[in-house]
Amino acid sequence: MRFEPTVDRWLGRALPGRYDPAEARGESRDAYAFLAHHASPAWLKPFDDCANCSLHFVAATGGQARGDRFPHGVRPRRVLAPLLSLFAMCGLLPGAEPTEGIVR
């Protein structure tokens, strides 16, 4: 899925230097639309069941494994975005309102 345009657009971006609620909302909106189009409804059940939720594009390795190796190395992509959104939703991120980044 890495090379699907929507996924590639987000995984190719670095996280901003400061938490940006508008970017978090945009990423969550695009992830929801992507899953609604390409996956079964079960993938969106947690989002639909939770009052405070956001969706993110992340890659723990940044590449495809061949056998038991990653020929191009391991480069995590955007793995801190979900944690930052969680901190913002809980009011733990300085300067962020607890509802920032939530898409409903």
VMD Tcl script that builds the backbone (N, CA, C; Angstrom):
set m [mol new atoms 312]
animate dup $m
set s [atomselect $m all]
$s set {name element resname resid chain x y z} {
  {N N MET 1 A 0.820 -1.205 0.000}
  {CA C MET 1 A 0.000 0.000 0.000}
  {C C MET 1 A 0.857 1.258 0.000}
  {N N ARG 2 A 2.154 1.115 0.231}
  {CA C ARG 2 A 3.042 2.265 0.358}
  {C C ARG 2 A 2.954 3.197 -0.844}
  {N N PHE 3 A 2.698 2.646 -2.031}
  {CA C PHE 3 A 2.732 3.478 -3.223}
  {C C PHE 3 A 1.351 3.912 -3.709}
  {N N GLU 4 A 0.322 3.649 -2.920}
  {CA C GLU 4 A -0.980 4.250 -3.197}
  {C C GLU 4 A -0.816 5.759 -2.987}
  {N N PRO 5 A -1.352 6.596 -3.867}
  {CA C PRO 5 A -1.108 8.041 -3.760}
  {C C PRO 5 A -1.412 8.651 -2.393}
  {N N THR 6 A -2.532 8.286 -1.792}
  {CA C THR 6 A -2.878 8.872 -0.489}
  {C C THR 6 A -1.884 8.444 0.583}
  {N N VAL 7 A -1.543 7.164 0.602}
  {CA C VAL 7 A -0.599 6.646 1.597}
  {C C VAL 7 A 0.775 7.270 1.378}
  {N N ASP 8 A 1.220 7.296 0.137}
  {CA C ASP 8 A 2.537 7.841 -0.197}
  {C C ASP 8 A 2.648 9.312 0.173}
  {N N ARG 9 A 1.576 10.063 -0.042}
  {CA C ARG 9 A 1.589 11.499 0.280}
  {C C ARG 9 A 1.872 11.707 1.771}
  {N N TRP 10 A 1.246 10.900 2.638}
  {CA C TRP 10 A 1.449 11.074 4.077}
  {C C TRP 10 A 2.757 10.454 4.553}
  {N N LEU 11 A 3.093 9.262 4.086}
  {CA C LEU 11 A 4.328 8.625 4.547}
  {C C LEU 11 A 5.565 9.368 4.054}
  {N N GLY 12 A 5.432 10.104 2.970}
  {CA C GLY 12 A 6.549 10.877 2.453}
  {C C GLY 12 A 6.797 12.172 3.200}
  {N N ARG 13 A 5.857 12.577 4.049}
  {CA C ARG 13 A 5.998 13.826 4.815}
  {C C ARG 13 A 6.682 13.564 6.153}
  {N N ALA 14 A 7.518 14.477 6.527}
  {CA C ALA 14 A 8.069 14.438 7.883}
  {C C ALA 14 A 7.028 15.041 8.828}
  {N N LEU 15 A 7.078 14.641 10.076}
  {CA C LEU 15 A 6.196 15.272 11.057}
  {C C LEU 15 A 6.631 16.714 11.240}
  {N N PRO 16 A 5.682 17.635 11.432}
  {CA C PRO 16 A 6.071 19.029 11.654}
  {C C PRO 16 A 6.823 19.171 12.975}
  {N N GLY 17 A 7.566 20.241 13.118}
  {CA C GLY 17 A 8.330 20.497 14.341}
  {C C GLY 17 A 7.457 20.673 15.571}
  {N N ARG 18 A 6.235 21.118 15.365}
  {CA C ARG 18 A 5.253 21.271 16.455}
  {C C ARG 18 A 3.993 20.535 16.044}
  {N N TYR 19 A 3.262 20.061 17.041}
  {CA C TYR 19 A 2.000 19.379 16.760}
  {C C TYR 19 A 1.069 20.338 16.035}
  {N N ASP 20 A 0.527 19.895 14.928}
  {CA C ASP 20 A -0.377 20.709 14.119}
  {C C ASP 20 A -1.737 20.011 14.052}
  {N N PRO 21 A -2.739 20.517 14.798}
  {CA C PRO 21 A -4.041 19.849 14.811}
  {C C PRO 21 A -4.689 19.782 13.434}
  {N N ALA 22 A -4.470 20.781 12.591}
  {CA C ALA 22 A -5.058 20.750 11.247}
  {C C ALA 22 A -4.453 19.610 10.434}
  {N N GLU 23 A -3.155 19.390 10.578}
  {CA C GLU 23 A -2.515 18.281 9.867}
  {C C GLU 23 A -3.009 16.941 10.405}
  {N N ALA 24 A -3.165 16.833 11.715}
  {CA C ALA 24 A -3.667 15.588 12.314}
  {C C ALA 24 A -5.074 15.286 11.813}
  {N N ARG 25 A -5.927 16.311 11.733}
  {CA C ARG 25 A -7.284 16.117 11.215}
  {C C ARG 25 A -7.257 15.701 9.750}
  {N N GLY 26 A -6.394 16.340 8.970}
  {CA C GLY 26 A -6.289 16.009 7.546}
  {C C GLY 26 A -5.809 14.587 7.324}
  {N N GLU 27 A -4.816 14.173 8.096}
  {CA C GLU 27 A -4.314 12.806 7.959}
  {C C GLU 27 A -5.385 11.792 8.373}
  {N N SER 28 A -6.068 12.061 9.468}
  {CA C SER 28 A -7.114 11.168 9.945}
  {C C SER 28 A -8.254 11.081 8.927}
  {N N ARG 29 A -8.625 12.206 8.355}
  {CA C ARG 29 A -9.681 12.239 7.327}
  {C C ARG 29 A -9.275 11.394 6.120}
  {N N ASP 30 A -8.027 11.562 5.656}
  {CA C ASP 30 A -7.558 10.812 4.493}
  {C C ASP 30 A -7.429 9.321 4.802}
  {N N ALA 31 A -6.985 8.988 6.009}
  {CA C ALA 31 A -6.869 7.578 6.399}
  {C C ALA 31 A -8.256 6.941 6.464}
  {N N TYR 32 A -9.227 7.657 7.010}
  {CA C TYR 32 A -10.597 7.141 7.078}
  {C C TYR 32 A -11.135 6.890 5.666}
  {N N ALA 33 A -10.970 7.850 4.784}
  {CA C ALA 33 A -11.454 7.704 3.410}
  {C C ALA 33 A -10.755 6.545 2.704}
  {N N PHE 34 A -9.450 6.420 2.921}
  {CA C PHE 34 A -8.690 5.332 2.301}
  {C C PHE 34 A -9.209 3.978 2.785}
  {N N LEU 35 A -9.390 3.824 4.092}
  {CA C LEU 35 A -9.882 2.560 4.637}
  {C C LEU 35 A -11.322 2.281 4.212}
  {N N ALA 36 A -12.148 3.315 4.173}
  {CA C ALA 36 A -13.539 3.129 3.754}
  {C C ALA 36 A -13.610 2.618 2.311}
  {N N HIS 37 A -12.652 3.033 1.497}
  {CA C HIS 37 A -12.644 2.635 0.087}
  {C C HIS 37 A -11.969 1.278 -0.130}
  {N N HIS 38 A -10.883 0.993 0.606}
  {CA C HIS 38 A -10.054 -0.175 0.311}
  {C C HIS 38 A -10.174 -1.334 1.303}
  {N N ALA 39 A -10.795 -1.137 2.433}
  {CA C ALA 39 A -10.810 -2.181 3.463}
  {C C ALA 39 A -12.249 -2.530 3.840}
  {N N SER 40 A -12.372 -3.560 4.642}
  {CA C SER 40 A -13.704 -3.941 5.109}
  {C C SER 40 A -14.149 -2.963 6.200}
  {N N PRO 41 A -15.448 -2.847 6.439}
  {CA C PRO 41 A -15.945 -1.944 7.480}
  {C C PRO 41 A -15.380 -2.252 8.870}
  {N N ALA 42 A -14.949 -3.481 9.105}
  {CA C ALA 42 A -14.391 -3.847 10.410}
  {C C ALA 42 A -13.151 -3.018 10.746}
  {N N TRP 43 A -12.395 -2.595 9.741}
  {CA C TRP 43 A -11.201 -1.789 9.995}
  {C C TRP 43 A -11.562 -0.431 10.596}
  {N N LEU 44 A -12.770 0.060 10.338}
  {CA C LEU 44 A -13.188 1.365 10.847}
  {C C LEU 44 A -14.005 1.271 12.128}
  {N N LYS 45 A -14.309 0.070 12.577}
  {CA C LYS 45 A -15.122 -0.101 13.782}
  {C C LYS 45 A -14.521 0.610 14.998}
  {N N PRO 46 A -13.217 0.485 15.278}
  {CA C PRO 46 A -12.675 1.218 16.440}
  {C C PRO 46 A -12.893 2.727 16.324}
  {N N PHE 47 A -12.745 3.270 15.131}
  {CA C PHE 47 A -12.950 4.702 14.926}
  {C C PHE 47 A -14.406 5.069 15.177}
  {N N ASP 48 A -15.308 4.242 14.693}
  {CA C ASP 48 A -16.739 4.519 14.861}
  {C C ASP 48 A -17.202 4.320 16.305}
  {N N ASP 49 A -16.541 3.444 17.045}
  {CA C ASP 49 A -16.955 3.129 18.417}
  {C C ASP 49 A -16.381 4.069 19.472}
  {N N CYS 50 A -15.313 4.774 19.165}
  {CA C CYS 50 A -14.632 5.619 20.160}
  {C C CYS 50 A -14.996 7.088 19.949}
  {N N ALA 51 A -15.195 7.787 21.035}
  {CA C ALA 51 A -15.521 9.213 20.951}
  {C C ALA 51 A -14.311 10.034 20.510}
  {N N ASN 52 A -13.145 9.706 21.014}
  {CA C ASN 52 A -11.912 10.425 20.668}
  {C C ASN 52 A -10.989 9.467 19.936}
  {N N CYS 53 A -10.813 9.719 18.667}
  {CA C CYS 53 A -10.026 8.798 17.856}
  {C C CYS 53 A -9.421 9.547 16.686}
  {N N SER 54 A -8.263 9.103 16.256}
  {CA C SER 54 A -7.672 9.614 15.029}
  {C C SER 54 A -6.989 8.446 14.325}
  {N N LEU 55 A -6.828 8.572 13.034}
  {CA C LEU 55 A -6.193 7.540 12.225}
  {C C LEU 55 A -4.938 8.118 11.602}
  {N N HIS 56 A -3.926 7.268 11.433}
  {CA C HIS 56 A -2.647 7.739 10.920}
  {C C HIS 56 A -2.037 6.739 9.957}
  {N N PHE 57 A -1.224 7.250 9.049}
  {CA C PHE 57 A -0.425 6.411 8.169}
  {C C PHE 57 A 0.957 6.296 8.803}
  {N N VAL 58 A 1.375 5.091 9.130}
  {CA C VAL 58 A 2.697 4.873 9.719}
  {C C VAL 58 A 3.324 3.649 9.076}
  {N N ALA 59 A 4.645 3.600 9.138}
  {CA C ALA 59 A 5.383 2.421 8.680}
  {C C ALA 59 A 6.524 2.188 9.662}
  {N N ALA 60 A 6.472 1.080 10.357}
  {CA C ALA 60 A 7.501 0.770 11.350}
  {C C ALA 60 A 8.851 0.530 10.694}
  {N N THR 61 A 8.857 0.000 9.483}
  {CA C THR 61 A 10.121 -0.321 8.821}
  {C C THR 61 A 10.408 0.572 7.624}
  {N N GLY 62 A 9.391 1.151 7.039}
  {CA C GLY 62 A 9.579 2.016 5.880}
  {C C GLY 62 A 9.866 1.284 4.588}
  {N N GLY 63 A 9.808 -0.031 4.597}
  {CA C GLY 63 A 10.089 -0.784 3.379}
  {C C GLY 63 A 9.585 -2.204 3.460}
  {N N GLN 64 A 9.729 -2.908 2.368}
  {CA C GLN 64 A 9.263 -4.280 2.243}
  {C C GLN 64 A 10.391 -5.248 2.574}
  {N N ALA 65 A 10.081 -6.260 3.353}
  {CA C ALA 65 A 11.059 -7.294 3.681}
  {C C ALA 65 A 11.184 -8.273 2.520}
  {N N ARG 66 A 12.379 -8.775 2.348}
  {CA C ARG 66 A 12.627 -9.882 1.413}
  {C C ARG 66 A 13.224 -11.003 2.242}
  {N N GLY 67 A 12.411 -12.014 2.457}
  {CA C GLY 67 A 12.835 -13.071 3.370}
  {C C GLY 67 A 12.840 -12.510 4.777}
  {N N ASP 68 A 13.971 -12.621 5.442}
  {CA C ASP 68 A 14.082 -12.091 6.803}
  {C C ASP 68 A 14.939 -10.829 6.862}
  {N N ARG 69 A 15.105 -10.152 5.739}
  {CA C ARG 69 A 15.943 -8.942 5.670}
  {C C ARG 69 A 15.195 -7.793 5.005}
  {N N PHE 70 A 15.638 -6.590 5.335}
  {CA C PHE 70 A 15.139 -5.379 4.682}
  {C C PHE 70 A 16.289 -4.843 3.833}
  {N N PRO 71 A 16.275 -5.130 2.520}
  {CA C PRO 71 A 17.422 -4.791 1.672}
  {C C PRO 71 A 17.752 -3.302 1.621}
  {N N HIS 72 A 16.783 -2.447 1.875}
  {CA C HIS 72 A 17.030 -1.002 1.830}
  {C C HIS 72 A 17.148 -0.403 3.223}
  {N N GLY 73 A 17.272 -1.259 4.224}
  {CA C GLY 73 A 17.369 -0.777 5.593}
  {C C GLY 73 A 15.999 -0.506 6.192}
  {N N VAL 74 A 16.005 -0.157 7.452}
  {CA C VAL 74 A 14.780 0.131 8.184}
  {C C VAL 74 A 14.736 1.625 8.483}
  {N N ARG 75 A 13.659 2.271 8.043}
  {CA C ARG 75 A 13.482 3.703 8.254}
  {C C ARG 75 A 12.049 3.957 8.696}
  {N N PRO 76 A 11.790 4.008 9.994}
  {CA C PRO 76 A 10.411 4.248 10.456}
  {C C PRO 76 A 9.855 5.554 9.880}
  {N N ARG 77 A 8.581 5.520 9.570}
  {CA C ARG 77 A 7.914 6.689 8.998}
  {C C ARG 77 A 6.715 7.078 9.853}
  {N N ARG 78 A 6.731 8.288 10.378}
  {CA C ARG 78 A 5.606 8.915 11.077}
  {C C ARG 78 A 5.094 8.106 12.265}
  {N N VAL 79 A 5.936 7.323 12.893}
  {CA C VAL 79 A 5.485 6.456 13.986}
  {C C VAL 79 A 5.128 7.232 15.253}
  {N N LEU 80 A 5.559 8.469 15.376}
  {CA C LEU 80 A 5.199 9.266 16.551}
  {C C LEU 80 A 3.859 9.983 16.411}
  {N N ALA 81 A 3.316 10.052 15.207}
  {CA C ALA 81 A 2.060 10.778 14.986}
  {C C ALA 81 A 0.913 10.260 15.853}
  {N N PRO 82 A 0.686 8.943 15.951}
  {CA C PRO 82 A -0.409 8.487 16.810}
  {C C PRO 82 A -0.194 8.851 18.281}
  {N N LEU 83 A 1.032 8.760 18.751}
  {CA C LEU 83 A 1.324 9.103 20.140}
  {C C LEU 83 A 1.087 10.589 20.404}
  {N N LEU 84 A 1.510 11.435 19.496}
  {CA C LEU 84 A 1.285 12.870 19.651}
  {C C LEU 84 A -0.207 13.196 19.647}
  {N N SER 85 A -0.963 12.538 18.785}
  {CA C SER 85 A -2.412 12.765 18.767}
  {C C SER 85 A -3.046 12.319 20.075}
  {N N LEU 86 A -2.606 11.186 20.579}
  {CA C LEU 86 A -3.119 10.696 21.857}
  {C C LEU 86 A -2.805 11.670 22.985}
  {N N PHE 87 A -1.565 12.162 23.020}
  {CA C PHE 87 A -1.185 13.153 24.035}
  {C C PHE 87 A -2.042 14.414 23.915}
  {N N ALA 88 A -2.278 14.867 22.682}
  {CA C ALA 88 A -3.092 16.072 22.478}
  {C C ALA 88 A -4.527 15.836 22.943}
  {N N MET 89 A -5.093 14.675 22.618}
  {CA C MET 89 A -6.472 14.378 23.013}
  {C C MET 89 A -6.632 14.275 24.521}
  {N N CYS 90 A -5.559 13.906 25.212}
  {CA C CYS 90 A -5.608 13.766 26.680}
  {C C CYS 90 A -5.204 15.048 27.395}
  {N N GLY 91 A -4.840 16.081 26.629}
  {CA C GLY 91 A -4.429 17.340 27.233}
  {C C GLY 91 A -3.004 17.308 27.766}
  {N N LEU 92 A -2.192 16.347 27.323}
  {CA C LEU 92 A -0.817 16.217 27.810}
  {C C LEU 92 A 0.211 16.930 26.936}
  {N N LEU 93 A -0.214 17.436 25.801}
  {CA C LEU 93 A 0.708 18.108 24.897}
  {C C LEU 93 A 0.613 19.608 25.140}
  {N N PRO 94 A 1.684 20.230 25.593}
  {CA C PRO 94 A 1.627 21.667 25.891}
  {C C PRO 94 A 1.121 22.475 24.696}
  {N N GLY 95 A 0.150 23.328 24.957}
  {CA C GLY 95 A -0.379 24.206 23.927}
  {C C GLY 95 A -1.485 23.614 23.079}
  {N N ALA 96 A -1.786 22.332 23.242}
  {CA C ALA 96 A -2.842 21.705 22.440}
  {C C ALA 96 A -4.108 21.561 23.275}
  {N N GLU 97 A -5.216 21.876 22.665}
  {CA C GLU 97 A -6.507 21.685 23.315}
  {C C GLU 97 A -6.854 20.190 23.267}
  {N N PRO 98 A -7.511 19.652 24.279}
  {CA C PRO 98 A -7.814 18.215 24.297}
  {C C PRO 98 A -8.620 17.709 23.117}
  {N N THR 99 A -9.362 18.546 22.428}
  {CA C THR 99 A -10.151 18.068 21.291}
  {C C THR 99 A -9.441 18.276 19.959}
  {N N GLU 100 A -8.246 18.845 19.957}
  {CA C GLU 100 A -7.565 19.107 18.688}
  {C C GLU 100 A -7.112 17.803 18.034}
  {N N GLY 101 A -7.317 17.716 16.741}
  {CA C GLY 101 A -6.902 16.561 15.979}
  {C C GLY 101 A -7.970 15.494 15.847}
  {N N ILE 102 A -9.076 15.639 16.565}
  {CA C ILE 102 A -10.139 14.648 16.506}
  {C C ILE 102 A -11.026 14.939 15.307}
  {N N VAL 103 A -11.325 13.915 14.551}
  {CA C VAL 103 A -12.194 14.054 13.390}
  {C C VAL 103 A -13.517 13.397 13.717}
  {N N ARG 104 A -14.588 14.091 13.587}
  {CA C ARG 104 A -15.949 13.538 13.767}
  {C C ARG 104 A -16.857 14.165 12.765}
}
mol reanalyze $m
mol bondsrecalc $m
mol representation Tube
mol addrep $m
